[in-house]
Amino acid sequence: MTVGFTPLKPFGVEITGASGAQLVDRRAADECQAALDEHGVVVYRELDIGDEDLVAFSRLLGKVVVAKTGEHRHPEIATITLDPAKTNAVLASYRQGNFLWHVDGLTDELPQKATLLTAREVDDAGGDTEFANTYLAYQALPEAEKAELDGLRVLHSFAAAQARSNPDASAGERAAWEKVPSRVHPLVWTRRNGRKSLLVGATAGEVLDRPAEQGRALLERLLEWTTRPRFTLRHRWRRGDLVIWDNTGMLHRALPFEPTSLRLMHRTTLVGDEAVA
């Protein structure tokens, strides 16, 4: 079967006709990285990649995060589901936060470079994934607003994200969230190559040196701007799809689904290689 490449709108690229085994190759990994750099999201349709090949391909793209859950023979693989019968019950609860726009790893020293997510089971009742391009959103801001945002700093925390996804949590649960270290980042991330993006989303709790209400209003306005249709892409999952995205330049979220959903994903994550500056 011929491999086909189809640009998506307003960003992203879809690749058809490939097999999982074909990706475990230096040239294929380099082509994928080039596509990721150009498009931000790479979709391999119905690839049906096995866990061993998924890990091997991930290693060709960069250093892989160890999931530490002990759920798989390959420790780099994380199970993404809301069903506590299929994963750790606490993790299943935390993943309600996946319904909110977020960037993975913003409370880490290095935000994760990229994420690879493959569909083991899908459910027509929900669970599509949406992406918002934070590079495009920043570029489209008026120059006066870019100047206003320059130098602003934001406190990102696990607690802020969980409070949004679990508003009825107990005092004990909230205390556990607060134990996860928070981190301060500039509102505008300037990369080594000069590209700039907005750092907003569920973990963004407050703008430093601004009144709390004013800071929250700014963050909410920028999130609404960044997630407008002109900057967003929706992926409708098919069984076997593999989607890879630039975690540093994309907000993402899963559209809501029930804990009883068949939806089951396997994920690998690449260690970050650039600190926020």
C-alpha positions as CSV (number, residue, x, y, z in Angstrom):
1,M,0.0,0.0,0.0
2,T,1.2,3.5,-0.9
3,V,1.9,5.8,2.0
4,G,0.0,9.0,1.6
5,F,0.4,12.4,3.3
6,T,-2.5,14.8,3.7
7,P,-2.2,18.2,5.3
8,L,-4.9,19.0,7.8
9,K,-6.6,22.3,8.5
10,P,-5.7,24.6,10.2
11,F,-2.6,22.5,11.1
12,G,-1.4,18.9,11.3
13,V,-0.8,16.1,8.8
14,E,-2.4,12.7,8.3
15,I,-0.4,9.7,7.1
16,T,-2.1,6.7,5.7
17,G,-0.8,3.3,4.4
18,A,2.0,2.9,6.9
19,S,2.5,-0.1,9.3
20,G,3.9,-0.1,12.8
21,A,6.9,-2.1,11.9
22,Q,7.9,0.4,9.2
23,L,8.3,3.1,11.8
24,V,11.0,1.3,13.7
25,D,13.6,2.8,11.3
26,R,15.9,5.8,11.6
27,R,14.7,7.3,8.4
28,A,11.1,6.9,9.3
29,A,11.7,8.6,12.7
30,D,13.6,11.5,11.1
31,E,10.7,12.0,8.6
32,C,8.2,11.9,11.5
33,Q,10.3,14.5,13.5
34,A,10.4,16.8,10.4
35,A,6.6,16.5,10.0
36,L,6.1,17.2,13.7
37,D,8.3,20.3,13.5
38,E,6.4,21.6,10.5
39,H,2.8,20.6,11.4
40,G,2.7,20.2,15.2
41,V,0.4,17.1,15.1
42,V,1.1,13.9,13.1
43,V,-1.7,11.4,12.6
44,Y,-0.9,7.9,11.5
45,R,-4.3,6.4,10.5
46,E,-5.1,2.8,11.6
47,L,-1.4,2.0,12.1
48,D,-2.2,-0.6,14.7
49,I,1.3,-0.4,16.2
50,G,2.2,-3.0,18.9
51,D,3.6,-2.0,22.3
52,E,7.1,-3.2,21.5
53,D,7.3,-1.2,18.2
54,L,5.7,1.8,19.9
55,V,8.5,1.9,22.5
56,A,11.2,1.3,19.9
57,F,9.8,4.1,17.7
58,S,9.5,6.5,20.7
59,R,13.2,5.8,21.5
60,L,14.2,6.8,18.0
61,L,12.4,10.2,18.5
62,G,14.1,10.9,21.9
63,K,14.5,9.8,25.5
64,V,11.3,8.2,26.8
65,V,9.6,8.9,30.2
66,V,9.3,5.8,32.4
67,A,5.6,5.6,33.5
68,K,6.3,4.0,36.9
69,T,2.9,2.4,37.1
70,G,4.1,-1.2,36.6
71,E,1.1,-1.8,34.4
72,H,3.0,-3.1,31.3
73,R,6.0,-5.2,30.5
74,H,7.3,-2.1,28.9
75,P,7.6,0.5,31.7
76,E,7.5,3.4,29.2
77,I,3.8,2.7,28.4
78,A,1.0,4.4,30.4
79,T,-2.6,3.2,30.2
80,I,-5.1,6.0,29.5
81,T,-8.6,5.2,30.6
82,L,-11.2,6.3,33.2
83,D,-12.1,2.7,34.0
84,P,-10.6,1.8,37.4
85,A,-10.8,-1.9,36.4
86,K,-8.2,-1.2,33.7
87,T,-5.7,1.0,35.6
88,N,-4.9,2.4,39.0
89,A,-8.0,3.9,40.5
90,V,-6.4,7.1,41.6
91,L,-4.9,7.7,38.2
92,A,-8.3,7.0,36.6
93,S,-9.7,9.8,38.8
94,Y,-7.0,12.2,38.0
95,R,-7.5,11.7,34.3
96,Q,-10.8,13.5,34.6
97,G,-8.5,16.5,34.2
98,N,-7.8,15.4,30.6
99,F,-11.1,16.9,29.7
100,L,-9.6,20.4,30.3
101,W,-7.2,22.2,27.9
102,H,-3.7,21.5,29.2
103,V,0.0,21.0,28.4
104,D,1.7,18.0,30.0
105,G,4.5,18.5,32.4
106,L,4.2,22.2,33.1
107,T,5.1,21.7,36.7
108,D,8.2,19.7,35.8
109,E,11.6,21.3,35.3
110,L,11.4,20.4,31.6
111,P,8.0,20.2,30.0
112,Q,7.6,17.0,28.0
113,K,8.8,17.3,24.4
114,A,6.1,15.2,22.7
115,T,3.4,12.6,23.3
116,L,2.5,9.5,21.3
117,L,-1.0,8.1,21.9
118,T,-2.4,5.0,20.2
119,A,-6.0,3.8,20.3
120,R,-6.4,0.2,21.5
121,E,-10.2,0.6,21.8
122,V,-12.5,3.5,20.8
123,D,-16.0,4.3,21.6
124,D,-18.5,6.2,19.4
125,A,-20.0,7.7,22.5
126,G,-17.1,10.1,23.0
127,G,-13.4,10.6,23.6
128,D,-12.2,12.5,20.5
129,T,-9.0,14.6,21.2
130,E,-8.7,18.3,20.4
131,F,-5.5,20.3,19.9
132,A,-5.0,24.1,20.1
133,N,-1.9,25.5,18.5
134,T,-0.3,28.0,20.9
135,Y,2.2,29.2,18.4
136,L,-0.5,30.3,15.9
137,A,-2.5,31.8,18.7
138,Y,0.4,34.0,19.9
139,Q,1.3,35.0,16.3
140,A,-2.2,36.2,15.6
141,L,-2.4,38.5,18.7
142,P,-2.3,42.3,18.0
143,E,1.2,43.7,18.5
144,A,0.0,45.9,21.4
145,E,-1.3,42.9,23.3
146,K,2.0,41.0,22.7
147,A,3.8,44.0,24.3
148,E,1.3,43.9,27.3
149,L,2.0,40.2,27.9
150,D,5.8,40.5,27.7
151,G,7.4,39.8,31.1
152,L,4.2,38.5,32.8
153,R,4.7,35.3,34.9
154,V,2.2,32.7,35.8
155,L,2.0,30.1,38.6
156,H,1.2,26.6,37.3
157,S,0.1,23.9,39.6
158,F,-1.4,20.4,39.7
159,A,-3.8,21.7,42.3
160,A,-5.2,24.4,40.0
161,A,-5.9,21.8,37.3
162,Q,-7.5,19.3,39.7
163,A,-9.6,21.9,41.4
164,R,-11.2,22.7,38.0
165,S,-11.8,19.0,37.1
166,N,-12.9,17.9,40.6
167,P,-14.6,20.9,42.3
168,D,-16.3,18.7,44.9
169,A,-13.0,17.1,46.2
170,S,-12.5,16.5,49.9
171,A,-10.1,18.5,52.0
172,G,-7.8,15.4,52.0
173,E,-7.7,15.2,48.3
174,R,-7.0,18.9,48.0
175,A,-4.1,18.6,50.5
176,A,-2.6,15.8,48.4
177,W,-2.8,18.0,45.3
178,E,-0.9,20.8,47.1
179,K,2.0,18.4,47.8
180,V,2.8,18.4,44.1
181,P,5.4,21.1,43.5
182,S,4.2,24.2,41.5
183,R,6.3,26.1,39.0
184,V,6.4,29.7,37.7
185,H,6.7,30.2,34.0
186,P,6.5,33.3,31.7
187,L,3.2,33.7,30.0
188,V,5.0,33.8,26.7
189,W,7.5,31.0,26.0
190,T,10.4,32.1,23.7
191,R,12.2,29.1,22.3
192,R,15.9,28.9,21.4
193,N,14.9,29.1,17.8
194,G,13.0,32.3,18.4
195,R,9.4,30.9,18.1
196,K,7.0,32.1,20.7
197,S,3.9,30.5,22.2
198,L,1.3,31.1,25.0
199,L,1.5,29.1,28.2
200,V,-2.1,28.8,29.3
201,G,-4.4,26.0,30.3
202,A,-5.8,24.2,33.3
203,T,-2.6,24.4,35.3
204,A,-2.4,28.2,35.0
205,G,-3.6,29.4,38.4
206,E,-2.6,33.0,38.8
207,V,-0.6,35.8,37.2
208,L,2.1,37.0,39.6
209,D,2.0,40.7,40.6
210,R,-1.6,41.1,39.3
211,P,-4.7,41.2,41.5
212,A,-6.2,37.7,41.6
213,E,-9.4,38.5,39.7
214,Q,-7.6,40.5,37.1
215,G,-5.1,37.8,36.5
216,R,-7.7,35.1,36.2
217,A,-9.7,37.2,33.7
218,L,-6.5,37.6,31.6
219,L,-5.8,33.8,31.7
220,E,-9.4,32.9,30.8
221,R,-9.4,35.5,27.9
222,L,-6.2,34.1,26.5
223,L,-7.4,30.5,26.8
224,E,-10.7,31.4,25.0
225,W,-8.6,33.1,22.3
226,T,-6.2,30.1,21.9
227,T,-9.0,27.5,21.6
228,R,-11.0,29.3,18.9
229,P,-11.7,27.2,15.8
230,R,-9.0,29.0,13.7
231,F,-6.3,27.6,16.0
232,T,-7.8,24.1,16.8
233,L,-7.9,20.6,15.3
234,R,-10.2,17.8,16.3
235,H,-9.1,14.2,15.9
236,R,-11.8,11.6,15.6
237,W,-10.2,8.3,16.7
238,R,-10.3,5.0,14.9
239,R,-8.9,1.8,16.4
240,G,-5.2,1.6,15.7
241,D,-4.6,5.3,15.1
242,L,-1.3,6.7,16.4
243,V,-1.2,10.5,17.1
244,I,1.9,12.4,18.0
245,W,2.0,16.0,19.0
246,D,4.4,18.7,20.0
247,N,3.5,19.0,23.6
248,T,5.3,22.3,24.1
249,G,3.3,24.1,21.4
250,M,-0.1,22.5,21.7
251,L,-2.8,22.5,24.3
252,H,-4.8,19.3,24.2
253,R,-7.9,17.8,25.7
254,A,-10.1,14.7,25.4
255,L,-13.8,15.3,24.8
256,P,-15.8,13.9,27.7
257,F,-16.6,10.2,28.0
258,E,-17.9,8.0,30.7
259,P,-15.8,5.8,33.0
260,T,-17.6,2.8,31.5
261,S,-16.4,3.8,28.0
262,L,-14.6,1.2,25.9
263,R,-12.0,3.9,25.1
264,L,-8.5,2.6,25.9
265,M,-5.2,4.2,24.9
266,H,-1.5,3.4,25.3
267,R,0.8,6.4,25.6
268,T,4.5,7.1,25.6
269,T,6.0,10.5,26.4
270,L,9.3,12.0,25.3
271,V,11.4,13.8,27.9
272,G,11.7,17.5,27.4
273,D,14.9,19.1,26.0
274,E,14.3,22.8,26.5
275,A,13.4,24.7,29.7
276,V,10.8,27.4,29.6
277,A,12.4,30.8,29.1
